[in-house]
């Protein structure tokens, strides 16, 4: 079954260009929106698997819309696009629950790959933004110590999984390298999210780096 998605950008020409690219590659573009407010309403109506959204838009921006979409449509994942990969926008997108953060100068093929990975449950961040991600995890956490109790400790196997996720490996790659099934990897991730009070892979990695569980080179 084709991956269903909604495109969000305040420029009609951009939406039409992306729509053609996605349709040509077998995706199901169920709707497109020119604002964050419209995107939220369309998501509630269509319940797509993915939303691909610009950040800079009049009124509600793409990150604010992402936060509302994740809350009202928990099965929908959001990839945000931006011209400028500044640290503040990346931090806001992570907190809002975005599953991907890409620069608009990425190629169509890179965008399609990121979309498929996000649909499969992966979190995708443009390689150019890794320094900003490092800056985020090096900042002192306002909740330092909140994950230090016994109930938050991860197992050695979960630490292996976390480290591989931090290194950028996908679920199939983790499963292959650790000689376990993809379902087992997902089970480990679910346990990790609960222990670290994380919404997704990115938040889990950020928290685990702050706690010294894994390293991010």
C-alpha positions in Angstrom: 0.0 0.0 0.0 1.3 3.5 -0.9 2.4 5.8 1.9 -0.2 8.5 2.3 1.0 12.1 3.0 0.0 15.7 3.1 2.3 18.5 1.7 2.4 21.8 3.5 4.0 25.0 2.0 2.8 28.5 1.5 4.1 28.5 -2.1 1.7 26.8 -4.5 4.5 26.1 -7.0 6.6 24.3 -4.4 3.6 22.1 -3.4 2.8 21.2 -7.0 6.4 20.4 -7.8 6.7 18.1 -4.7 3.4 16.5 -5.4 4.5 15.5 -8.9 7.7 14.1 -7.5 6.0 12.1 -4.8 3.3 10.8 -7.2 5.9 9.7 -9.7 7.6 7.6 -7.0 4.4 5.8 -5.9 3.4 7.9 -2.9 -0.3 8.8 -2.2 -0.6 12.6 -1.8 -4.0 12.9 -0.2 -4.0 16.7 0.2 -1.8 19.8 0.3 -2.1 22.9 2.4 -0.8 26.4 2.3 -0.8 27.1 6.1 -0.2 25.3 9.4 -3.8 25.8 10.4 -5.1 24.2 7.1 -2.6 21.3 7.6 -4.0 20.5 11.0 -7.5 20.4 9.7 -6.6 18.2 6.8 -4.6 15.8 9.0 -7.6 15.3 11.2 -9.8 14.7 8.2 -7.4 12.3 6.2 -5.2 10.8 9.0 -2.2 10.5 6.7 0.9 8.5 7.6 3.1 11.5 7.0 3.2 15.3 6.7 6.0 17.0 4.8 6.0 20.7 5.9 7.9 23.9 5.4 8.7 25.8 8.5 8.4 29.4 7.5 4.8 30.2 6.8 2.5 33.1 7.6 0.6 32.7 10.8 1.2 29.3 12.5 4.6 28.0 11.3 5.5 24.4 10.4 6.9 23.5 13.8 3.8 24.8 15.7 1.7 22.9 13.3 3.8 19.8 13.8 3.2 19.9 17.6 -0.5 20.1 17.1 -0.6 17.4 14.4 1.5 15.0 16.6 -1.0 15.6 19.5 -4.2 15.3 17.5 -3.1 12.6 15.0 -0.6 10.4 16.9 -0.2 8.0 14.0 0.9 10.8 11.7 4.7 11.5 11.5 6.0 14.9 10.4 9.1 15.8 8.4 9.9 19.5 8.5 11.8 21.4 5.8 13.7 24.6 6.1 16.0 26.9 4.1 18.1 27.5 7.2 19.1 24.7 9.6 19.6 26.9 12.7 20.0 25.3 16.1 16.9 26.9 17.6 14.7 25.5 14.8 16.2 22.0 15.2 15.6 22.1 19.0 12.0 23.3 18.5 11.3 20.6 15.9 12.7 17.9 18.2 10.5 19.1 21.1 7.5 19.3 18.8 7.9 15.6 17.9 9.1 15.9 14.3 10.4 12.6 12.7 12.6 14.4 10.2 14.4 17.7 9.8 15.8 18.4 6.3 17.2 21.4 4.5 15.4 22.5 1.3 18.6 22.2 -0.7 18.5 18.4 -0.4 17.9 16.5 -3.6 14.6 14.9 -4.5 16.1 11.5 -4.0 17.3 12.4 -0.5 13.8 13.7 0.3 12.2 10.5 -1.0 14.6 8.3 1.0 13.9 10.4 4.2 10.2 10.1 3.6 10.3 6.3 3.3 12.5 6.0 6.4 10.1 8.2 8.4 7.2 6.2 7.2 9.0 3.1 8.5 9.4 4.6 11.9 12.9 6.1 11.5 14.0 9.6 12.5 15.9 11.5 9.8 18.1 14.6 10.4 20.1 16.2 7.6 23.8 15.3 8.0 24.7 19.1 7.9 22.7 19.6 11.1 24.7 17.1 13.2 26.8 19.9 14.8 23.6 21.5 16.0 22.4 18.2 17.4 25.7 17.9 19.2 25.2 21.3 20.6 21.8 20.3 21.9 23.0 17.3 23.8 26.0 19.2 25.3 23.7 21.7 26.9 22.9 21.2 30.6 19.5 19.6 30.9 17.0 21.4 33.1 15.9 18.0 34.3 19.3 16.6 35.0 19.0 13.7 37.3 15.4 12.8 36.4 16.5 9.7 34.6 19.0 8.5 37.1 16.7 6.4 39.2 16.7 2.6 38.9 13.4 2.7 37.0 15.1 4.6 34.2 18.1 2.4 33.7 18.6 0.7 30.4 19.9 -2.8 29.9 23.2 -3.6 28.2 21.4 -4.8 25.1 19.3 -1.6 25.1 22.5 0.4 25.3 23.8 -1.4 22.3 20.6 -0.6 20.4 20.8 3.1 21.5 24.4 3.4 20.5 23.7 2.1 17.0 20.7 4.4 16.7 22.9 7.3 17.8 25.4 6.3 15.1 22.7 6.6 12.5 21.7 3.0 11.8 18.2 2.1 10.8 16.1 -0.6 12.4 17.0 -3.2 9.7 20.7 -2.4 10.1 20.5 -2.7 13.9 18.7 -6.0 13.6 21.3 -7.4 11.1 24.3 -6.3 13.1 23.0 -7.6 16.5 21.6 -10.8 14.9 18.1 -10.1 16.2 14.8 -9.6 14.5 13.4 -6.1 13.6 10.5 -6.8 15.9 13.0 -7.3 18.8 14.7 -4.0 17.9 11.3 -2.2 18.0 10.5 -3.8 21.4 13.9 -2.6 22.8 13.1 0.9 21.5 9.7 0.9 23.1 11.3 -0.1 26.4 13.9 2.6 26.0 11.3 5.3 25.2 9.5 4.4 28.4 12.6 4.4 30.6 13.9 7.6 29.2 10.5 9.3 28.9 11.2 9.9 25.2 8.7 10.3 22.4 11.0 9.1 19.6 14.5 8.1 18.6 15.9 11.6 18.6 14.7 12.4 22.1 15.9 9.0 23.3 19.4 9.7 21.8 19.5 13.2 23.3 18.6 12.0 26.7 20.9 9.0 26.7 23.9 11.2 25.6 23.1 13.7 28.4 23.1 10.8 30.9 26.3 9.4 29.5 24.7 6.1 28.3 25.9 6.5 24.7 28.3 8.8 22.9 27.6 11.0 19.8 30.7 11.6 17.7 
